[in-house]
Amino acid sequence: MPSDCQLALRVGVMQRMEMDTKGVRYSNQYLFLTQDRLLISNSEDPEKLVFDDILLRDVIECELKEDEDAALDEEKMLQVIFRTMDEGYNAGRSYIYRSTYQDSMEWEVYYSLDIFSR
């Protein structure tokens, strides 16, 4: 039987925003969109390590926003912000990623098609 990751509707690499005492930094993460979850991994082979997931039914907003942290010499990027409901599995957390304009728009299209509300 195929795993959730093998049945992914969309797979992509985005940079996740992380804040610590030194400020904001970004790390590459692999995202696997399945019918009911967004799986998050540090590896392109998610069978090895899926360390977080977002239940799609808990996503209340997918916002696109200009990325102000991108350096001037980098390609223009957009932030993709997945917000979850307070009472849900992810307890109201926001997941902030950034990617190219085209890639970010494609993630937002999936949201607008109600894939996240299944």
C-alpha positions as CSV (number, residue, x, y, z in Angstrom):
1,M,0.0,0.0,0.0
2,P,1.4,3.4,-0.9
3,S,2.3,5.8,1.9
4,D,0.8,9.3,2.3
5,C,3.9,10.8,0.8
6,Q,3.7,8.6,-2.3
7,L,0.1,9.8,-2.8
8,A,1.1,13.5,-2.5
9,L,-1.0,15.9,-4.6
10,R,1.8,18.4,-4.6
11,V,5.4,18.3,-3.5
12,G,7.7,21.3,-3.1
13,V,10.7,22.8,-1.3
14,M,10.2,26.0,0.5
15,Q,12.2,27.9,3.1
16,R,10.7,27.9,6.6
17,M,11.1,31.0,8.7
18,E,12.6,30.4,12.1
19,M,13.3,32.9,14.8
20,D,15.9,32.6,17.5
21,T,18.1,34.9,19.6
22,K,20.2,35.7,16.5
23,G,17.2,36.9,14.5
24,V,15.3,35.4,11.6
25,R,16.8,32.6,9.5
26,Y,15.4,30.3,6.9
27,S,15.9,26.6,6.3
28,N,14.8,24.4,3.4
29,Q,12.0,22.0,4.1
30,Y,10.2,19.6,1.9
31,L,6.4,19.8,1.8
32,F,4.1,17.0,0.7
33,L,0.4,17.9,0.3
34,T,-1.8,14.9,0.7
35,Q,-5.6,14.7,0.8
36,D,-5.8,15.5,4.5
37,R,-2.3,16.7,5.7
38,L,0.6,18.9,4.8
39,L,3.6,16.8,5.7
40,I,6.9,18.6,6.5
41,S,10.3,17.0,6.2
42,N,14.0,18.0,6.1
43,S,14.6,15.3,3.5
44,E,13.4,14.8,0.0
45,D,12.6,11.2,1.1
46,P,9.9,11.9,3.7
47,E,9.7,8.2,4.7
48,K,13.0,8.9,6.6
49,L,11.8,11.9,8.7
50,V,8.5,13.7,8.7
51,F,8.9,15.9,11.7
52,D,5.7,17.9,11.5
53,D,2.3,17.9,9.8
54,I,-0.6,20.2,9.5
55,L,-4.1,18.9,9.3
56,L,-5.7,20.6,6.3
57,R,-9.1,20.8,8.0
58,D,-7.5,23.1,10.6
59,V,-6.0,25.6,8.1
60,I,-8.1,28.7,8.3
61,E,-6.0,30.9,6.0
62,C,-3.3,30.7,3.4
63,E,-1.9,34.2,3.0
64,L,0.6,35.4,0.4
65,K,2.8,38.3,1.4
66,E,5.9,40.1,0.0
67,D,9.0,38.7,1.6
68,E,10.8,41.6,3.2
69,D,13.7,39.4,4.5
70,A,14.9,38.5,1.1
71,A,18.2,40.2,0.2
72,L,18.2,42.6,-2.7
73,D,20.3,40.3,-4.9
74,E,18.1,37.3,-4.4
75,E,15.1,36.4,-6.6
76,K,12.0,38.2,-5.5
77,M,10.1,35.9,-3.1
78,L,6.7,35.7,-1.5
79,Q,5.9,34.4,1.9
80,V,3.2,31.7,2.2
81,I,1.6,31.7,5.6
82,F,-0.5,28.8,6.7
83,R,-2.6,29.7,9.7
84,T,-4.4,27.1,11.8
85,M,-7.4,27.3,14.1
86,D,-6.9,27.7,17.8
87,E,-8.8,24.6,18.8
88,G,-7.2,22.3,16.2
89,Y,-4.3,19.8,16.2
90,N,-1.8,22.6,15.5
91,A,-3.2,24.8,18.2
92,G,-3.4,28.1,16.2
93,R,0.2,28.0,15.0
94,S,1.2,29.9,11.9
95,Y,3.7,28.3,9.5
96,I,5.7,30.9,7.6
97,Y,7.5,29.8,4.4
98,R,8.9,31.6,1.5
99,S,9.4,30.6,-2.1
100,T,9.5,32.1,-5.6
101,Y,6.5,34.0,-6.8
102,Q,5.4,31.2,-9.1
103,D,5.7,28.4,-6.5
104,S,4.0,30.5,-3.9
105,M,1.1,31.3,-6.2
106,E,0.7,27.5,-6.9
107,W,0.4,26.7,-3.2
108,E,-2.2,29.5,-2.9
109,V,-4.2,28.1,-5.8
110,Y,-4.5,24.7,-4.1
111,Y,-5.9,26.6,-1.0
112,S,-8.3,28.5,-3.1
113,L,-9.6,25.3,-4.7
114,D,-10.6,24.2,-1.2
115,I,-8.2,21.3,-1.1
116,F,-7.3,22.5,2.4
117,S,-10.9,22.2,3.6
118,R,-11.4,18.5,3.1
